[in-house]
């Protein structure tokens, strides 16, 4: 199956009116969005989404931030999309993120770091399964970019 990844526009970015700017970067790059939804997560969803961080000292802060407001979850599909979206997002710690990346342009914090993106294809499928059902995905071609799977 073609690679898929998850990008989350976090509550800080929603509050700052950055949804459009972030989605526009995905589109301009030529990536294909196959599902998108705005939602408020509950504790147990955040525990599933960030299961690998649950024992870390920063987890309570991360959890309370993620449930603090709505977020936008975006499923993206295409060759190498995990790596491409990670590059677009920039370094996790916003002060380390290069200008030109999403966090480099909009973020100044580690917890409130604007977006989340999956770090590996297998991890992406797991994280997507927490937030989307298989029937949420739309199958279509980008007619001006036949090379996008
Ligand atoms: P994200 O890409 O969503 O993945 C896990 C999140 O934990 C990360 O972005 C940060 O927002 C947050 N976080 C907070 N503290 C740390 C830390 N010390 N190391 C890594 N991630 C952290």
Boltz pocket constraint, residues with backbone or C-beta under 6 A from the ligand:
constraints:
  - pocket:
      binder: B
      contacts: [[A, 53], [A, 58], [A, 62], [A, 92], [A, 110], [A, 111], [A, 112], [A, 113], [A, 115], [A, 116], [A, 117]]
      max_distance: 6.0
